[in-house]
Each structure stands twice: as structure tokens, then as C-alpha cells.
């Protein structure tokens, strides 16, 4: 019976989140429910609610659809803020984590036709200059293909390879090299 009560609370909270979004509740307002053990507070910036009950705190983000592409790119607490994809030594293969991150970026680019992205491919210092330029390009092209699969337009994506010429970290260790094997997503909003 306790599981049913918790399920009912979750359904109620989901409905309440939808209701709060639709009604644009005043910021910082506290809402009391019939269940005296649950307090719901709209966060100060209006982007989420905090639900407190006797056992836990649950944060439910509310989607803000009125944000511009520039405002979304300026946020630092979202997956969109992570704009660097890292690679293993001598590889242009994406990890599962990188694929998940690129899904977020691909959807963002596809939904915002005014956004363009330059994919800057990089390599560590090992290997010849020519080899590293080629490897940086392979990495950028791999990321490009994933973004296109996600629905981005080819006109929105440009690629460039810097090879080893612009290291993110100076040094001659595996730790430094790992940070230099990357593709950076550089956004422009037109």
C-alpha cells in the first residue's frame, strides 16, 4: 500500500509540474497539498520545482520553451554546455558517453536552424604533423556524421582540423595527451 501511495504522489507531482508550467505560478510561491507531509516550492527562476516530503527531496525541471538559442547556449548547467568530445589514442571512435552527448547537441542544432557549429578536430603531439591533421579531420568527420544523423543540416556544420597545433593542455604525459585528443564544438547563432 505504501508503494501505491508513493506512485499516487508521483502522478500528482507530475500533474502539478504541468499545471505550474501552464499557469506560470509566481516565483518562490509555496504550495500546500492535501498531504501535509509534502511541500512544493517553485524555484526562484521559475525553471523548476522542489518537492520535499518526509523521506527525500525530488527536483523536477520544467522545460522553458521561450528561451532563444543564444540563451540555451549560455547556460552552464546543461549537457549543451559540454562542448568537447574526447577520443582514445590513435582513434576516431566515439564512446557511448560521447554519443549521448552528441545526441543532445544534434537535437539542439536540428531544432534551431539559426545555429551553426564548427567542429574543430585535434590530436596529441605524437605522430607526424600530417598524420595528426588527418586524425583530427577523421575525428571531426565522425562527430559531423553523428550530428547529421540526429537531424542537423549539412549547411549548419563546418569542420576543420588543427592536428597537434592547438593543444588544450601543455605537457608530454598521458594526462595531457588525453585532453588534447578531442573535437570542440564552436557555436555561432545567426
N, CA and C atoms as an extended XYZ file, in Angstrom:
570
Properties=species:S:1:pos:R:3:atomname:S:1:resname:S:1:resid:I:1 pbc="F F F"
N         0.819       -1.183        0.000 N   UNK     1
C         0.000        0.000        0.000 CA  UNK     1
C         0.869        1.255        0.000 C   UNK     1
N         2.027        1.187        0.649 N   UNK     2
C         2.943        2.305        0.671 CA  UNK     2
C         3.452        2.627       -0.732 C   UNK     2
N         3.688        1.590       -1.556 N   UNK     3
C         4.134        1.790       -2.935 CA  UNK     3
C         3.056        2.481       -3.751 C   UNK     3
N         1.802        2.134       -3.508 N   UNK     4
C         0.695        2.781       -4.221 CA  UNK     4
C         0.608        4.242       -3.830 C   UNK     4
N         0.789        4.535       -2.553 N   UNK     5
C         0.763        5.916       -2.082 CA  UNK     5
C         1.879        6.732       -2.729 C   UNK     5
N         3.080        6.153       -2.815 N   UNK     6
C         4.200        6.851       -3.445 CA  UNK     6
C         3.938        7.059       -4.931 C   UNK     6
N         3.359        6.070       -5.605 N   UNK     7
C         3.019        6.203       -7.023 CA  UNK     7
C         1.994        7.309       -7.212 C   UNK     7
N         1.000        7.349       -6.355 N   UNK     8
C        -0.004        8.416       -6.444 CA  UNK     8
C         0.624        9.788       -6.238 C   UNK     8
N         1.591        9.882       -5.313 N   UNK     9
C         2.293       11.153       -5.099 CA  UNK     9
C         3.043       11.570       -6.367 C   UNK     9
N         3.712       10.598       -7.001 N   UNK    10
C         4.472       10.911       -8.213 CA  UNK    10
C         3.555       11.376       -9.336 C   UNK    10
N         2.400       10.707       -9.514 N   UNK    11
C         1.442       11.158      -10.520 CA  UNK    11
C         0.955       12.565      -10.207 C   UNK    11
N         0.665       12.788       -8.935 N   UNK    12
C         0.211       14.115       -8.524 CA  UNK    12
C         1.283       15.162       -8.812 C   UNK    12
N         2.533       14.849       -8.508 N   UNK    13
C         3.624       15.792       -8.723 CA  UNK    13
C         3.838       16.075      -10.207 C   UNK    13
N         3.715       15.046      -11.030 N   UNK    14
C         3.853       15.257      -12.481 CA  UNK    14
C         2.744       16.168      -12.984 C   UNK    14
N         1.512       15.924      -12.520 N   UNK    15
C         0.395       16.791      -12.904 CA  UNK    15
C         0.635       18.202      -12.407 C   UNK    15
N         1.119       18.325      -11.179 N   UNK    16
C         1.361       19.633      -10.602 CA  UNK    16
C         2.443       20.394      -11.372 C   UNK    16
N         3.500       19.698      -11.785 N   UNK    17
C         4.557       20.335      -12.577 CA  UNK    17
C         3.981       20.868      -13.883 C   UNK    17
N         3.131       20.071      -14.522 N   UNK    18
C         2.488       20.516      -15.755 CA  UNK    18
C         1.598       21.727      -15.477 C   UNK    18
N         0.837       21.670      -14.412 N   UNK    19
C        -0.063       22.757      -14.055 CA  UNK    19
C         0.707       24.029      -13.753 C   UNK    19
N         1.805       23.912      -13.023 N   UNK    20
C         2.606       25.083      -12.674 CA  UNK    20
C         3.180       25.716      -13.941 C   UNK    20
N         3.646       24.907      -14.853 N   UNK    21
C         4.183       25.425      -16.106 CA  UNK    21
C         3.105       26.145      -16.892 C   UNK    21
N         1.943       25.563      -16.977 N   UNK    22
C         0.856       26.140      -17.764 CA  UNK    22
C         0.328       27.426      -17.149 C   UNK    22
N         0.316       27.511      -15.843 N   UNK    23
C        -0.279       28.667      -15.168 CA  UNK    23
C         0.733       29.732      -14.801 C   UNK    23
N         2.005       29.492      -15.018 N   UNK    24
C         3.067       30.453      -14.699 CA  UNK    24
C         2.931       30.961      -13.266 C   UNK    24
N         3.019       30.060      -12.321 N   UNK    25
C         2.903       30.376      -10.905 CA  UNK    25
C         3.966       31.397      -10.506 C   UNK    25
N         3.635       32.248       -9.581 N   UNK    26
C         4.553       33.271       -9.103 CA  UNK    26
C         5.822       32.622       -8.572 C   UNK    26
N         6.970       33.246       -8.852 N   UNK    27
C         8.236       32.701       -8.413 CA  UNK    27
C         8.312       32.677       -6.896 C   UNK    27
N         8.888       31.616       -6.354 N   UNK    28
C         9.097       31.497       -4.927 CA  UNK    28
C         7.845       31.149       -4.140 C   UNK    28
N         6.756       30.891       -4.811 N   UNK    29
C         5.499       30.580       -4.121 CA  UNK    29
C         5.525       29.171       -3.574 C   UNK    29
N         5.048       29.005       -2.360 N   UNK    30
C         4.960       27.688       -1.753 CA  UNK    30
C         3.531       27.206       -1.867 C   UNK    30
N         3.365       25.965       -2.261 N   UNK    31
C         2.050       25.386       -2.476 CA  UNK    31
C         1.872       24.255       -1.489 C   UNK    31
N         0.796       24.259       -0.747 N   UNK    32
C         0.493       23.178        0.189 CA  UNK    32
C        -0.458       22.205       -0.483 C   UNK    32
N        -0.258       20.937       -0.245 N   UNK    33
C        -1.123       19.903       -0.798 CA  UNK    33
C        -1.987       19.337        0.315 C   UNK    33
N        -2.915       18.456       -0.057 N   UNK    34
C        -3.751       17.794        0.935 CA  UNK    34
C        -2.916       16.936        1.880 C   UNK    34
N        -1.811       16.421        1.358 N   UNK    35
C        -0.919       15.604        2.171 CA  UNK    35
C         0.033       16.549        2.891 C   UNK    35
N        -0.102       16.691        4.199 N   UNK    36
C         0.686       17.672        4.945 CA  UNK    36
C         2.167       17.342        4.985 C   UNK    36
N         2.567       16.148        4.548 N   UNK    37
C         3.984       15.789        4.570 CA  UNK    37
C         4.710       16.196        3.295 C   UNK    37
N         4.029       16.855        2.351 N   UNK    38
C         4.646       17.243        1.094 CA  UNK    38
C         4.533       18.745        0.927 C   UNK    38
N         5.672       19.427        0.734 N   UNK    39
C         5.698       20.850        0.418 CA  UNK    39
C         6.288       21.014       -0.963 C   UNK    39
N         5.685       21.871       -1.768 N   UNK    40
C         6.155       22.095       -3.128 CA  UNK    40
C         6.486       23.569       -3.258 C   UNK    40
N         7.679       23.876       -3.747 N   UNK    41
C         8.114       25.254       -3.893 CA  UNK    41
C         8.595       25.474       -5.319 C   UNK    41
N         8.119       26.541       -5.959 N   UNK    42
C         8.616       26.913       -7.272 CA  UNK    42
C         9.936       27.625       -7.069 C   UNK    42
N        10.986       27.187       -7.784 N   UNK    43
C        12.300       27.798       -7.626 CA  UNK    43
C        12.283       29.243       -8.095 C   UNK    43
N        13.206       30.022       -7.576 N   UNK    44
C        13.261       31.457       -7.821 CA  UNK    44
C        13.288       31.861       -9.276 C   UNK    44
N        13.929       31.079      -10.138 N   UNK    45
C        14.000       31.479      -11.545 CA  UNK    45
C        12.855       30.913      -12.366 C   UNK    45
N        11.944       30.190      -11.736 N   UNK    46
C        10.771       29.668      -12.422 CA  UNK    46
C        11.038       28.478      -13.312 C   UNK    46
N        12.244       27.900      -13.254 N   UNK    47
C        12.572       26.796      -14.158 CA  UNK    47
C        12.383       25.434      -13.537 C   UNK    47
N        11.961       25.357      -12.298 N   UNK    48
C        11.792       24.050      -11.698 CA  UNK    48
C        11.013       24.134      -10.409 C   UNK    48
N        10.721       22.980       -9.862 N   UNK    49
C        10.046       22.942       -8.573 CA  UNK    49
C        10.837       22.043       -7.658 C   UNK    49
N        10.742       22.302       -6.380 N   UNK    50
C        11.349       21.433       -5.382 CA  UNK    50
C        10.224       20.793       -4.606 C   UNK    50
N        10.287       19.506       -4.441 N   UNK    51
C         9.281       18.769       -3.712 CA  UNK    51
C         9.964       18.152       -2.505 C   UNK    51
N         9.451       18.457       -1.318 N   UNK    52
C        10.029       17.903       -0.109 CA  UNK    52
C         8.981       17.057        0.588 C   UNK    52
N         9.330       15.837        0.925 N   UNK    53
C         8.462       15.030        1.759 CA  UNK    53
C         9.305       14.485        2.905 C   UNK    53
N         8.738       13.626        3.694 N   UNK    54
C         9.438       13.149        4.884 CA  UNK    54
C        10.698       12.355        4.566 C   UNK    54
N        10.799       11.768        3.366 N   UNK    55
C        11.911       10.872        3.093 CA  UNK    55
C        12.947       11.415        2.119 C   UNK    55
N        12.584       12.348        1.248 N   UNK    56
C        13.554       12.758        0.238 CA  UNK    56
C        13.169       14.086       -0.380 C   UNK    56
N        14.102       14.603       -1.183 N   UNK    57
C        13.852       15.810       -1.965 CA  UNK    57
C        13.947       15.413       -3.421 C   UNK    57
N        12.970       15.797       -4.209 N   UNK    58
C        12.927       15.458       -5.622 CA  UNK    58
C        12.939       16.763       -6.406 C   UNK    58
N        13.850       16.909       -7.354 N   UNK    59
C        13.879       18.097       -8.195 CA  UNK    59
C        13.333       17.716       -9.559 C   UNK    59
N        12.356       18.459      -10.033 N   UNK    60
C        11.751       18.197      -11.323 CA  UNK    60
C        11.947       19.418      -12.209 C   UNK    60
N        12.795       19.341      -13.230 N   UNK    61
C        12.969       20.503      -14.078 CA  UNK    61
C        11.732       20.741      -14.938 C   UNK    61
N        11.443       21.985      -15.178 N   UNK    62
C        10.349       22.352      -16.052 CA  UNK    62
C        10.959       22.902      -17.332 C   UNK    62
N        10.503       22.422      -18.465 N   UNK    63
C        11.035       22.856      -19.743 CA  UNK    63
C        10.576       24.277      -20.006 C   UNK    63
N        11.533       25.138      -20.326 N   UNK    64
C        11.223       26.525      -20.649 CA  UNK    64
C        11.367       26.670      -22.154 C   UNK    64
N        10.249       26.762      -22.840 N   UNK    65
C        10.269       26.764      -24.299 CA  UNK    65
C        10.510       28.139      -24.895 C   UNK    65
N        10.477       29.186      -24.076 N   UNK    66
C        10.615       30.532      -24.594 CA  UNK    66
C        12.062       30.997      -24.665 C   UNK    66
N        13.029       30.127      -24.409 N   UNK    67
C        14.429       30.523      -24.437 CA  UNK    67
C        14.941       30.521      -25.868 C   UNK    67
N        15.755       31.521      -26.193 N   UNK    68
C        16.364       31.580      -27.510 CA  UNK    68
C        17.552       30.628      -27.564 C   UNK    68
N        18.035       30.382      -28.767 N   UNK    69
C        19.202       29.517      -28.935 CA  UNK    69
C        20.401       30.101      -28.191 C   UNK    69
N        20.572       31.409      -28.231 N   UNK    70
C        21.688       32.050      -27.520 CA  UNK    70
C        21.575       31.820      -26.018 C   UNK    70
N        20.370       31.960      -25.473 N   UNK    71
C        20.175       31.762      -24.040 CA  UNK    71
C        20.452       30.313      -23.654 C   UNK    71
N        20.036       29.379      -24.485 N   UNK    72
C        20.301       27.968      -24.208 CA  UNK    72
C        21.799       27.677      -24.221 C   UNK    72
N        22.524       28.296      -25.152 N   UNK    73
C        23.968       28.085      -25.240 CA  UNK    73
C        24.715       28.727      -24.081 C   UNK    73
N        24.157       29.761      -23.483 N   UNK    74
C        24.803       30.450      -22.363 CA  UNK    74
C        24.661       29.699      -21.046 C   UNK    74
N        23.714       28.781      -20.964 N   UNK    75
C        23.529       28.041      -19.722 CA  UNK    75
C        24.732       27.133      -19.469 C   UNK    75
N        25.155       27.073      -18.226 N   UNK    76
C        26.349       26.292      -17.889 CA  UNK    76
C        26.035       24.995      -17.160 C   UNK    76
N        24.766       24.758      -16.849 N   UNK    77
C        24.411       23.588      -16.066 CA  UNK    77
C        23.650       22.530      -16.867 C   UNK    77
N        23.842       22.523      -18.180 N   UNK    78
C        23.166       21.551      -19.029 CA  UNK    78
C        24.195       20.759      -19.831 C   UNK    78
N        23.757       19.662      -20.432 N   UNK    79
C        24.653       18.878      -21.296 CA  UNK    79
C        25.129       19.700      -22.489 C   UNK    79
N        24.340       20.661      -22.904 N   UNK    80
C        24.711       21.509      -24.035 CA  UNK    80
C        25.960       22.342      -23.736 C   UNK    80
N        26.234       22.574      -22.467 N   UNK    81
C        27.419       23.344      -22.072 CA  UNK    81
C        28.702       22.544      -22.262 C   UNK    81
N        28.603       21.212      -22.309 N   UNK    82
C        29.768       20.366      -22.532 CA  UNK    82
C        29.985       20.254      -24.037 C   UNK    82
N        30.996       20.929      -24.536 N   UNK    83
C        31.215       21.034      -25.982 CA  UNK    83
C        32.537       20.433      -26.436 C   UNK    83
N        33.047       19.487      -25.680 N   UNK    84
C        34.293       18.817      -26.054 CA  UNK    84
C        34.072       17.309      -26.030 C   UNK    84
N        34.433       16.667      -27.127 N   UNK    85
C        34.338       15.221      -27.268 CA  UNK    85
C        35.764       14.679      -27.269 C   UNK    85
N        36.046       13.728      -26.374 N   UNK    86
C        37.390       13.174      -26.253 CA  UNK    86
C        37.494       11.805      -26.926 C   UNK    86
N        38.719       11.472      -27.352 N   UNK    87
C        38.973       10.228      -28.082 CA  UNK    87
C        40.139        9.475      -27.455 C   UNK    87
N        40.167        8.191      -27.713 N   UNK    88
C        41.288        7.349      -27.292 CA  UNK    88
C        42.469        7.588      -28.230 C   UNK    88
N        43.635        7.102      -27.847 N   UNK    89
C        44.845        7.236      -28.654 CA  UNK    89
C        44.656        6.606      -30.033 C   UNK    89
N        45.028        7.356      -31.060 N   UNK    90
C        45.040        6.881      -32.437 CA  UNK    90
C        43.665        6.380      -32.891 C   UNK    90
N        42.594        7.043      -32.442 N   UNK    91
C        41.250        6.582      -32.742 CA  UNK    91
C        40.322        7.754      -33.048 C   UNK    91
N        39.353        7.477      -33.903 N   UNK    92
C        38.279        8.428      -34.176 CA  UNK    92
C        36.934        7.815      -33.767 C   UNK    92
N        36.999        6.775      -32.934 N   UNK    93
C        35.792        6.084      -32.481 CA  UNK    93
C        35.211        6.819      -31.271 C   UNK    93
N        33.876        6.954      -31.263 N   UNK    94
C        33.187        7.644      -30.176 CA  UNK    94
C        32.799        6.675      -29.066 C   UNK    94
N        32.911        7.134      -27.836 N   UNK    95
C        32.464        6.338      -26.688 CA  UNK    95
C        30.946        6.470      -26.560 C   UNK    95
N        30.338        5.611      -25.765 N   UNK    96
C        28.895        5.694      -25.518 CA  UNK    96
C        28.533        7.029      -24.876 C   UNK    96
N        29.376        7.497      -23.969 N   UNK    97
C        29.143        8.797      -23.321 CA  UNK    97
C        29.156        9.927      -24.353 C   UNK    97
N        30.099        9.877      -25.284 N   UNK    98
C        30.178       10.899      -26.332 CA  UNK    98
C        28.964       10.846      -27.248 C   UNK    98
N        28.502        9.641      -27.566 N   UNK    99
C        27.306        9.510      -28.405 CA  UNK    99
C        26.084       10.128      -27.724 C   UNK    99
N        25.954        9.912      -26.428 N   UNK   100
C        24.835       10.501      -25.689 CA  UNK   100
C        24.915       12.022      -25.699 C   UNK   100
N        26.101       12.549      -25.508 N   UNK   101
C        26.290       13.995      -25.526 CA  UNK   101
C        25.997       14.565      -26.914 C   UNK   101
N        26.434       13.879      -27.944 N   UNK   102
C        26.189       14.352      -29.312 CA  UNK   102
C        24.715       14.277      -29.681 C   UNK   102
N        23.974       13.382      -29.066 N   UNK   103
C        22.531       13.339      -29.294 CA  UNK   103
C        21.890       14.650      -28.829 C   UNK   103
N        22.322       15.143      -27.688 N   UNK   104
C        21.811       16.420      -27.173 CA  UNK   104
C        22.159       17.556      -28.138 C   UNK   104
N        23.414       17.607      -28.571 N   UNK   105
C        23.848       18.660      -29.487 CA  UNK   105
C        23.150       18.541      -30.846 C   UNK   105
N        23.020       17.316      -31.345 N   UNK   106
C        22.356       17.117      -32.635 CA  UNK   106
C        20.916       17.568      -32.612 C   UNK   106
N        20.204       17.233      -31.546 N   UNK   107
C        18.813       17.673      -31.418 CA  UNK   107
C        18.720       19.189      -31.324 C   UNK   107
N        19.635       19.803      -30.576 N   UNK   108
C        19.641       21.262      -30.443 CA  UNK   108
C        19.870       21.925      -31.805 C   UNK   108
N        20.844       21.445      -32.550 N   UNK   109
C        21.149       22.036      -33.863 CA  UNK   109
C        19.969       21.837      -34.814 C   UNK   109
N        19.382       20.642      -34.811 N   UNK   110
C        18.255       20.340      -35.696 CA  UNK   110
C        17.052       21.220      -35.386 C   UNK   110
N        16.840       21.526      -34.115 N   UNK   111
C        15.686       22.331      -33.712 CA  UNK   111
C        15.917       23.824      -33.861 C   UNK   111
N        17.136       24.241      -34.102 N   UNK   112
C        17.478       25.662      -34.190 CA  UNK   112
C        18.206       25.926      -35.501 C   UNK   112
N        17.444       26.221      -36.538 N   UNK   113
C        18.004       26.442      -37.868 CA  UNK   113
C        18.945       27.630      -37.953 C   UNK   113
N        18.903       28.524      -36.967 N   UNK   114
C        19.779       29.703      -36.990 CA  UNK   114
C        21.151       29.414      -36.379 C   UNK   114
N        21.340       28.188      -35.907 N   UNK   115
C        22.587       27.809      -35.244 CA  UNK   115
C        23.510       27.119      -36.239 C   UNK   115
N        24.778       27.494      -36.181 N   UNK   116
C        25.815       26.804      -36.946 CA  UNK   116
C        26.885       26.351      -35.969 C   UNK   116
N        27.577       25.270      -36.306 N   UNK   117
C        28.621       24.750      -35.435 CA  UNK   117
C        29.855       24.426      -36.266 C   UNK   117
N        31.015       24.803      -35.737 N   UNK   118
C        32.296       24.445      -36.357 CA  UNK   118
C        32.901       23.355      -35.487 C   UNK   118
N        33.225       22.243      -36.084 N   UNK   119
C        33.823       21.115      -35.386 CA  UNK   119
C        35.331       21.170      -35.586 C   UNK   119
N        36.047       21.425      -34.502 N   UNK   120
C        37.499       21.571      -34.568 CA  UNK   120
C        38.157       20.289      -34.071 C   UNK   120
N        38.786       19.551      -34.993 N   UNK   121
C        39.439       18.299      -34.645 CA  UNK   121
C        40.871       18.520      -34.194 C   UNK   121
N        41.279       17.781      -33.153 N   UNK   122
C        42.613       17.923      -32.576 CA  UNK   122
C        43.217       16.553      -32.299 C   UNK   122
N        44.534       16.534      -32.179 N   UNK   123
C        45.267       15.310      -31.848 CA  UNK   123
C        46.349       15.657      -30.831 C   UNK   123
N        46.930       14.635      -30.213 N   UNK   124
C        48.054       14.918      -29.313 CA  UNK   124
C        49.328       15.055      -30.146 C   UNK   124
N        50.439       15.288      -29.490 N   UNK   125
C        51.686       15.606      -30.190 CA  UNK   125
C        52.393       14.408      -30.812 C   UNK   125
N        51.946       13.204      -30.506 N   UNK   126
C        52.599       12.024      -31.050 CA  UNK   126
C        52.169       11.838      -32.503 C   UNK   126
N        53.055       11.410      -33.336 N   UNK   127
C        52.767       11.248      -34.759 CA  UNK   127
C        53.256       12.458      -35.542 C   UNK   127
N        53.323       12.299      -36.854 N   UNK   128
C        53.793       13.406      -37.697 CA  UNK   128
C        52.712       14.479      -37.803 C   UNK   128
N        53.106       15.646      -38.239 N   UNK   129
C        52.162       16.756      -38.400 CA  UNK   129
C        51.050       16.363      -39.368 C   UNK   129
N        51.400       15.763      -40.487 N   UNK   130
C        50.425       15.363      -41.496 CA  UNK   130
C        49.462       14.306      -40.964 C   UNK   130
N        50.002       13.332      -40.242 N   UNK   131
C        49.172       12.276      -39.675 CA  UNK   131
C        48.162       12.872      -38.690 C   UNK   131
N        48.625       13.779      -37.845 N   UNK   132
C        47.754       14.371      -36.832 CA  UNK   132
C        46.680       15.274      -37.441 C   UNK   132
N        47.008       15.951      -38.534 N   UNK   133
C        45.983       16.734      -39.245 CA  UNK   133
C        44.906       15.780      -39.774 C   UNK   133
N        45.323       14.673      -40.350 N   UNK   134
C        44.378       13.684      -40.865 CA  UNK   134
C        43.531       13.067      -39.756 C   UNK   134
N        44.151       12.750      -38.616 N   UNK   135
C        43.423       12.162      -37.499 CA  UNK   135
C        42.425       13.168      -36.913 C   UNK   135
N        42.822       14.422      -36.791 N   UNK   136
C        41.905       15.463      -36.320 CA  UNK   136
C        40.712       15.603      -37.251 C   UNK   136
N        40.965       15.487      -38.563 N   UNK   137
C        39.877       15.568      -39.540 CA  UNK   137
C        38.955       14.352      -39.424 C   UNK   137
N        39.517       13.165      -39.253 N   UNK   138
C        38.683       11.963      -39.072 CA  UNK   138
C        37.773       12.114      -37.860 C   UNK   138
N        38.309       12.652      -36.782 N   UNK   139
C        37.513       12.846      -35.567 CA  UNK   139
C        36.382       13.850      -35.813 C   UNK   139
N        36.700       14.957      -36.466 N   UNK   140
C        35.675       15.966      -36.759 CA  UNK   140
C        34.604       15.393      -37.687 C   UNK   140
N        35.010       14.591      -38.678 N   UNK   141
C        34.044       13.996      -39.600 CA  UNK   141
C        33.153       12.968      -38.897 C   UNK   141
N        33.708       12.235      -37.941 N   UNK   142
C        32.911       11.279      -37.165 CA  UNK   142
C        31.825       12.015      -36.390 C   UNK   142
N        32.187       13.099      -35.733 N   UNK   143
C        31.216       13.893      -34.980 CA  UNK   143
C        30.179       14.482      -35.935 C   UNK   143
N        30.628       14.952      -37.096 N   UNK   144
C        29.715       15.529      -38.100 CA  UNK   144
C        28.654       14.514      -38.518 C   UNK   144
N        29.085       13.280      -38.801 N   UNK   145
C        28.137       12.244      -39.225 CA  UNK   145
C        27.072       11.987      -38.156 C   UNK   145
N        27.468       11.953      -36.907 N   UNK   146
C        26.510       11.723      -35.824 CA  UNK   146
C        25.518       12.883      -35.747 C   UNK   146
N        25.997       14.108      -35.867 N   UNK   147
C        25.101       15.268      -35.814 CA  UNK   147
C        24.130       15.265      -36.991 C   UNK   147
N        24.584       14.837      -38.155 N   UNK   148
C        23.696       14.752      -39.317 CA  UNK   148
C        22.629       13.685      -39.111 C   UNK   148
N        23.007       12.569      -38.514 N   UNK   149
C        22.039       11.512      -38.222 CA  UNK   149
C        20.971       12.028      -37.261 C   UNK   149
N        21.357       12.920      -36.366 N   UNK   150
C        20.416       13.485      -35.393 CA  UNK   150
C        19.475       14.507      -36.019 C   UNK   150
N        19.673       14.849      -37.290 N   UNK   151
C        18.759       15.758      -37.968 CA  UNK   151
C        19.326       17.126      -38.285 C   UNK   151
N        20.578       17.363      -37.955 N   UNK   152
C        21.202       18.635      -38.303 CA  UNK   152
C        21.356       18.737      -39.814 C   UNK   152
N        21.344       19.942      -40.309 N   UNK   153
C        21.542       20.179      -41.734 CA  UNK   153
C        23.034       20.280      -42.036 C   UNK   153
N        23.444       19.785      -43.187 N   UNK   154
C        24.850       19.877      -43.587 CA  UNK   154
C        25.305       21.329      -43.678 C   UNK   154
N        24.377       22.246      -43.982 N   UNK   155
C        24.712       23.668      -44.066 CA  UNK   155
C        25.036       24.268      -42.700 C   UNK   155
N        24.638       23.607      -41.635 N   UNK   156
C        24.869       24.119      -40.290 CA  UNK   156
C        26.207       23.675      -39.703 C   UNK   156
N        26.891       22.748      -40.371 N   UNK   157
C        28.091       22.140      -39.791 CA  UNK   157
C        29.295       22.368      -40.690 C   UNK   157
N        30.375       22.840      -40.080 N   UNK   158
C        31.644       23.019      -40.773 CA  UNK   158
C        32.704       22.270      -39.973 C   UNK   158
N        33.700       21.743      -40.640 N   UNK   159
C        34.767       21.026      -39.936 CA  UNK   159
C        36.121       21.612      -40.288 C   UNK   159
N        37.037       21.519      -39.341 N   UNK   160
C        38.418       21.936      -39.537 CA  UNK   160
C        39.287       21.061      -38.637 C   UNK   160
N        40.504       20.785      -39.082 N   UNK   161
C        41.427       20.002      -38.269 CA  UNK   161
C        42.665       20.834      -37.969 C   UNK   161
N        43.032       20.885      -36.698 N   UNK   162
C        44.246       21.579      -36.276 CA  UNK   162
C        45.356       20.599      -35.925 C   UNK   162
N        45.046       19.309      -35.978 N   UNK   163
C        46.060       18.322      -35.628 CA  UNK   163
C        46.583       18.564      -34.225 C   UNK   163
N        47.900       18.673      -34.102 N   UNK   164
C        48.538       18.879      -32.797 CA  UNK   164
C        48.823       20.355      -32.519 C   UNK   164
N        48.441       21.243      -33.437 N   UNK   165
C        48.862       22.645      -33.386 CA  UNK   165
C        48.244       23.479      -32.275 C   UNK   165
N        47.087       23.095      -31.734 N   UNK   166
C        46.431       23.876      -30.684 CA  UNK   166
C        46.093       22.982      -29.497 C   UNK   166
N        47.106       22.602      -28.722 N   UNK   167
C        46.837       21.723      -27.580 CA  UNK   167
C        45.992       22.429      -26.517 C   UNK   167
N        45.112       21.676      -25.896 N   UNK   168
C        44.321       22.215      -24.782 CA  UNK   168
C        45.170       22.265      -23.519 C   UNK   168
N        46.104       21.307      -23.396 N   UNK   169
C        46.960       21.197      -22.223 CA  UNK   169
C        48.393       20.992      -22.699 C   UNK   169
N        49.315       21.749      -22.136 N   UNK   170
C        50.734       21.554      -22.450 CA  UNK   170
C        51.263       20.402      -21.616 C   UNK   170
N        52.209       19.698      -22.166 N   UNK   171
C        52.825       18.605      -21.416 CA  UNK   171
C        53.057       17.404      -22.292 C   UNK   171
N        53.865       16.496      -21.755 N   UNK   172
C        54.257       15.302      -22.504 CA  UNK   172
C        53.907       14.050      -21.709 C   UNK   172
N        52.690       14.040      -21.157 N   UNK   173
C        52.234       12.899      -20.358 CA  UNK   173
C        50.908       12.398      -20.922 C   UNK   173
N        50.528       11.190      -20.502 N   UNK   174
C        49.250       10.623      -20.954 CA  UNK   174
C        48.083       11.518      -20.541 C   UNK   174
N        48.170       12.130      -19.375 N   UNK   175
C        47.102       13.019      -18.898 CA  UNK   175
C        46.934       14.221      -19.839 C   UNK   175
N        48.032       14.827      -20.247 N   UNK   176
C        47.970       15.958      -21.179 CA  UNK   176
C        47.505       15.496      -22.559 C   UNK   176
N        48.044       14.395      -23.026 N   UNK   177
C        47.657       13.895      -24.350 CA  UNK   177
C        46.168       13.572      -24.415 C   UNK   177
N        45.618       12.998      -23.339 N   UNK   178
C        44.197       12.634      -23.321 CA  UNK   178
C        43.308       13.864      -23.485 C   UNK   178
N        43.722       14.991      -22.927 N   UNK   179
C        42.936       16.231      -23.050 CA  UNK   179
C        43.084       16.865      -24.437 C   UNK   179
N        44.133       16.511      -25.160 N   UNK   180
C        44.380       17.086      -26.487 CA  UNK   180
C        43.739       16.291      -27.617 C   UNK   180
N        43.352       15.054      -27.375 N   UNK   181
C        42.674       14.214      -28.380 CA  UNK   181
C        41.186       14.521      -28.313 C   UNK   181
N        40.730       15.479      -29.130 N   UNK   182
C        39.375       15.983      -28.930 CA  UNK   182
C        38.802       16.600      -30.194 C   UNK   182
N        37.483       16.810      -30.154 N   UNK   183
C        36.777       17.667      -31.103 CA  UNK   183
C        36.024       18.679      -30.262 C   UNK   183
N        36.189       19.943      -30.576 N   UNK   184
C        35.478       21.007      -29.885 CA  UNK   184
C        34.352       21.497      -30.782 C   UNK   184
N        33.172       21.712      -30.191 N   UNK   185
C        32.010       22.248      -30.903 CA  UNK   185
C        31.958       23.745      -30.629 C   UNK   185
N        32.122       24.546      -31.658 N   UNK   186
C        32.117       26.001      -31.535 CA  UNK   186
C        30.865       26.517      -32.220 C   UNK   186
N        29.953       27.070      -31.434 N   UNK   187
C        28.652       27.509      -31.953 CA  UNK   187
C        28.657       28.976      -32.393 C   UNK   187
N        27.839       29.247      -33.410 N   UNK   188
C        27.536       30.582      -33.873 CA  UNK   188
C        26.039       30.661      -34.070 C   UNK   188
N        25.427       31.735      -33.590 N   UNK   189
C        23.995       31.938      -33.785 CA  UNK   189
C        23.834       33.099      -34.752 C   UNK   189
N        23.154       32.850      -35.866 N   UNK   190
C        22.962       33.901      -36.883 CA  UNK   190
C        21.700       34.678      -36.661 C   UNK   190
